[in-house]
Amino acid sequence: RSQIFYYSAGISVGLLASLLILVYMMSKVMPKKSPVYFLLVGGWSFSLYLLQLIFKNLQEICKSYWQYLLGYLLTVGLLSFAVCYRYGPLENERSINLLSWALQLLGLLLIYSGIQIHPIALGLVLVAVCTKNLDYPLQWAFAAYRRVQSSKLGPTPPRLLTEEEFQLQGEVETQKALAELRSFCQSPEFSAWTTVSRIQSPKR
């Protein structure tokens, strides 16, 4: 729902997608029998090795080829920003829910893959899922507890009014009823002749 998150995530996805498109174009241009072609399509191992190599020599790359790197980042970043600005942030509630669930699943996968001991990683994932959805079971348990307690104790007896409260309530209701009667008698819908004819003792 945040504008900053939307544009930053869009630009990051655009940068990664441009790298994938570049690798795909290189695989199409290169001959099929070239050993580099097999390295490009070699799977995640080669991709991770390439990313590790880039990050390891990132400082040297920034010093030597900073013009090309800056131009690439600016070009792809502006294009990604333009695409995000063209389509705008998500407004449909279901789309927002799908995106939030995908991000939560990605976070759980990163937690699980970031820890080498698998039982501990699985335990942390379960703890994260339980703490995320812990408020709903607690609310249900509290509501069930209140129902059980109310069924055991029975209905609470109504509180009786004191004499002062009874007199005060009577005066308030009397004044309210008189005001409503006065406003009805002054309205054009009130027929004095019809009302008097229905009264048994009009003089009174």
C-alpha positions as a printed NumPy array, in Angstrom:
array([[  0.   ,   0.   ,   0.   ],
       [  3.005,   2.316,   0.344],
       [  3.981,   4.412,  -2.656],
       [  7.678,   4.234,  -1.756],
       [  7.592,   0.441,  -1.518],
       [  5.682,   0.177,  -4.803],
       [  8.142,   2.236,  -6.829],
       [ 11.27 ,   0.837,  -5.154],
       [ 10.066,  -2.744,  -5.663],
       [  9.142,  -1.972,  -9.276],
       [ 12.562,  -0.495, -10.029],
       [ 14.331,  -3.443,  -8.361],
       [ 12.267,  -5.952, -10.324],
       [ 13.001,  -3.99 , -13.496],
       [ 16.753,  -4.16 , -12.869],
       [ 16.652,  -7.909, -12.237],
       [ 14.368,  -8.504, -15.213],
       [ 16.719,  -6.562, -17.489],
       [ 19.586,  -8.838, -16.429],
       [ 17.497, -11.908, -17.209],
       [ 16.544, -10.466, -20.596],
       [ 20.21 ,  -9.752, -21.299],
       [ 21.179, -13.34 , -20.462],
       [ 18.337, -14.639, -22.637],
       [ 19.423, -12.505, -25.586],
       [ 23.026, -13.658, -25.173],
       [ 21.871, -17.282, -25.172],
       [ 19.961, -16.681, -28.417],
       [ 22.862, -14.945, -30.162],
       [ 25.545, -17.46 , -29.187],
       [ 25.89 , -20.706, -31.145],
       [ 24.317, -23.799, -29.683],
       [ 27.57 , -25.738, -29.502],
       [ 29.459, -23.032, -27.632],
       [ 30.497, -23.974, -24.074],
       [ 29.389, -20.535, -22.869],
       [ 25.866, -21.398, -23.983],
       [ 25.803, -24.363, -21.625],
       [ 27.08 , -22.121, -18.851],
       [ 24.3  , -19.613, -19.475],
       [ 21.616, -22.261, -19.29 ],
       [ 23.4  , -24.191, -16.57 ],
       [ 20.838, -23.308, -13.937],
       [ 20.931, -21.716, -10.523],
       [ 24.47 , -22.81 ,  -9.694],
       [ 26.007, -20.754, -12.466],
       [ 23.698, -17.817, -11.751],
       [ 24.641, -17.802,  -8.088],
       [ 28.309, -18.104,  -8.963],
       [ 27.985, -15.185, -11.381],
       [ 26.235, -13.032,  -8.788],
       [ 28.852, -13.911,  -6.191],
       [ 31.602, -13.007,  -8.639],
       [ 29.958,  -9.691,  -9.463],
       [ 29.447,  -8.731,  -5.819],
       [ 32.977,  -9.805,  -4.982],
       [ 34.435,  -7.526,  -7.64 ],
       [ 31.748,  -4.856,  -7.334],
       [ 34.142,  -2.218,  -6.041],
       [ 36.552,  -2.801,  -8.898],
       [ 33.724,  -2.747, -11.437],
       [ 32.399,   0.529, -10.014],
       [ 35.853,   2.105, -10.234],
       [ 36.673,   0.939, -13.751],
       [ 33.276,   1.012, -15.486],
       [ 31.314,   3.476, -13.391],
       [ 30.078,   5.381, -16.47 ],
       [ 28.492,   2.285, -18.016],
       [ 27.139,   1.122, -14.677],
       [ 25.607,   4.523, -13.933],
       [ 24.103,   4.745, -17.414],
       [ 22.639,   1.255, -17.103],
       [ 21.139,   1.957, -13.683],
       [ 19.678,   5.293, -14.765],
       [ 18.234,   3.946, -18.011],
       [ 16.676,   0.811, -16.566],
       [ 15.577,   2.628, -13.411],
       [ 13.807,   5.366, -15.38 ],
       [ 12.132,   2.823, -17.651],
       [ 10.954,   0.797, -14.653],
       [  9.7  ,   3.958, -12.946],
       [  7.822,   4.952, -16.1  ],
       [  6.141,   1.546, -16.297],
       [  5.17 ,   1.69 , -12.61 ],
       [  3.874,   5.242, -13.019],
       [  1.892,   4.24 , -16.107],
       [  0.011,   1.412, -14.414],
       [ -0.076,   2.955, -10.944],
       [ -0.143,   1.188,  -7.576],
       [ -2.47 ,  -1.69 ,  -6.843],
       [ -5.99 ,  -0.666,  -5.862],
       [ -7.836,  -3.969,  -5.978],
       [ -7.996,  -5.515,  -2.519],
       [ -7.516,  -9.043,  -3.84 ],
       [ -4.422,  -8.045,  -5.805],
       [ -2.992,  -6.406,  -2.688],
       [ -3.69 ,  -9.564,  -0.686],
       [ -2.014, -11.743,  -3.319],
       [  1.057,  -9.497,  -3.334],
       [  1.274,  -9.469,   0.465],
       [  0.948, -13.264,   0.607],
       [  3.64 , -13.648,  -2.047],
       [  5.982, -11.365,  -0.087],
       [  5.296, -13.262,   3.129],
       [  5.977, -16.573,   1.387],
       [  9.194, -15.158,  -0.052],
       [ 10.243, -14.03 ,   3.417],
       [  9.579, -17.497,   4.843],
       [ 11.595, -19.093,   2.044],
       [ 14.489, -16.704,   2.698],
       [ 14.369, -17.532,   6.414],
       [ 14.372, -21.257,   5.676],
       [ 17.166, -21.069,   3.101],
       [ 19.276, -18.684,   5.196],
       [ 19.741, -21.15 ,   8.056],
       [ 21.833, -24.259,   7.462],
       [ 20.293, -26.321,  10.265],
       [ 16.968, -27.396,   8.792],
       [ 15.082, -28.241,  12.044],
       [ 15.878, -24.804,  13.467],
       [ 14.904, -23.146,  10.186],
       [ 11.614, -25.044,  10.108],
       [ 10.959, -24.116,  13.739],
       [ 11.537, -20.432,  13.03 ],
       [  9.196, -20.601,  10.04 ],
       [  6.493, -22.204,  12.187],
       [  6.995, -19.593,  14.917],
       [  6.699, -16.799,  12.34 ],
       [  3.5  , -18.273,  10.916],
       [  1.989, -18.819,  14.376],
       [  2.824, -15.33 ,  15.632],
       [  1.356, -13.856,  12.453],
       [ -1.971, -15.643,  12.92 ],
       [ -1.987, -15.872,  16.72 ],
       [ -4.486, -13.061,  17.292],
       [ -7.378, -14.945,  15.649],
       [ -7.138, -18.087,  17.857],
       [ -6.778, -15.88 ,  20.933],
       [ -9.915, -13.937,  20.029],
       [-11.836, -17.164,  19.428],
       [-10.63 , -18.651,  22.72 ],
       [-11.553, -15.49 ,  24.649],
       [-15.025, -15.389,  23.074],
       [-15.584, -19.085,  23.883],
       [-14.414, -18.509,  27.478],
       [-16.832, -15.611,  27.917],
       [-19.711, -17.708,  26.56 ],
       [-18.913, -20.569,  28.932],
       [-18.677, -18.224,  31.907],
       [-21.927, -16.476,  31.019],
       [-23.727, -19.829,  30.635],
       [-22.455, -20.976,  34.052],
       [-23.334, -17.784,  35.9  ],
       [-26.66 , -17.289,  34.139],
       [-28.152, -13.994,  33.029],
       [-27.225, -10.992,  35.122],
       [-30.212,  -9.493,  36.989],
       [-31.295,  -6.039,  35.794],
       [-30.426,  -3.065,  37.959],
       [-33.391,  -1.371,  39.587],
       [-33.778,   2.381,  39.582],
       [-33.567,   4.363,  42.77 ],
       [-36.37 ,   6.726,  43.785],
       [-34.453,   9.805,  42.649],
       [-33.61 ,   8.194,  39.285],
       [-37.265,   7.168,  38.845],
       [-38.535,  10.71 ,  39.502],
       [-35.894,  12.24 ,  37.247],
       [-36.67 ,   9.815,  34.429],
       [-40.391,  10.471,  34.821],
       [-39.908,  14.237,  34.588],
       [-37.666,  13.91 ,  31.539],
       [-40.07 ,  11.598,  29.715],
       [-43.068,  13.789,  30.636],
       [-41.412,  16.924,  29.291],
       [-40.408,  15.051,  26.143],
       [-43.96 ,  13.742,  25.58 ],
       [-45.466,  17.206,  26.17 ],
       [-43.031,  18.758,  23.688],
       [-43.948,  16.148,  21.062],
       [-47.679,  16.706,  21.701],
       [-47.27 ,  20.49 ,  21.46 ],
       [-45.367,  20.234,  18.186],
       [-48.021,  17.866,  16.785],
       [-50.861,  20.19 ,  17.794],
       [-49.125,  23.116,  16.083],
       [-48.518,  21.184,  12.869],
       [-50.871,  21.643,   9.851],
       [-51.754,  17.936,   9.914],
       [-53.53 ,  18.355,  13.273],
       [-57.327,  18.734,  13.002],
       [-58.771,  20.35 ,  16.113],
       [-62.422,  19.579,  15.228],
       [-61.748,  15.866,  14.671],
       [-59.807,  15.607,  17.9  ],
       [-62.482,  17.397,  19.954],
       [-65.241,  15.214,  18.493],
       [-63.438,  12.095,  19.66 ],
       [-63.046,  13.315,  23.25 ],
       [-65.791,  12.243,  25.659],
       [-65.554,  15.409,  27.774],
       [-64.398,  18.265,  25.505],
       [-65.029,  20.96 ,  28.148],
       [-62.728,  19.213,  30.49 ]])
